[in-house]
Amino acid sequence: MTGFFITVEGGDGAGKTTHLTFIYEWLRGRGMNVVRTREPGGTDVGESIRELLLHAVGKMFDDTELLLMFAARMQNIEQLIKPAIAKGDCVLCDRFTDASYAYQGGGRGINMDRIAELEQWVQGDLQPDLTIILDVPIETGMKRTQKRGEVSDRFERESMTFKKAVRQSYLDRAACFPKRIQLIDASGSIESVESNIEAVLSSFCECWLSGKAT
Ligand code: TYD
């Protein structure tokens, strides 16, 4: 029996952390063994790379950033994601390759073909079975993060133009992969967003189980 692979994406202040916990509990409540991980990060090596990516001092070249994202991803896939799926577990990952297309492709302007080459190298035919993108207008997201008053990282300190390009890339990805990617409006209350997430999860699990039965 093989498990499945769910990824969750969203810009600053989309409520990703809160909603990830909701998804985790929802899946566990249905008897699934859920392995939760994140990118960049998830493994010891990956978490060291994350520290560099988020808090490096001095200039980091865009290609260096992209390669580090995929280096952390390689480690996560081999050490954690593939073995868990093979065991029949559900892997829930906080961001994955759609983020590289959005931030390094859209935000930094790296050619998408270059990203696709790395995706092919690192992932082979591994793709998420379901991706939830939590979409929120930039201004709404920024107000939420300012309220929290957290220490910002290299990406959160980026310009409005960068953030708009990231959001647009996520919207483009959702339009390109309508079967895999579910776009959810995350600007409403936590309860309303959770009820939309729940509908997506229910229908995904139903399809997944019926696919297994055939
Ligand atoms: P994350 O932990 O999701 O931060 P937050 O919850 O504050 O949004 O991700 C850290 C940052 O890494 C985030 O700003 C997006 C960025 N990122 C990329 O630029 N490319 C990638 O491939 C990934 C996985 C993340």
Boltz pocket constraint, residues with backbone or C-beta under 6 A from the ligand:
constraints:
  - pocket:
      binder: B
      contacts: [[A, 10], [A, 11], [A, 12], [A, 16], [A, 38], [A, 39], [A, 40], [A, 54], [A, 69], [A, 94], [A, 95], [A, 96], [A, 97], [A, 98], [A, 99], [A, 100], [A, 101], [A, 103], [A, 104], [A, 155], [A, 156]]
      max_distance: 6.0
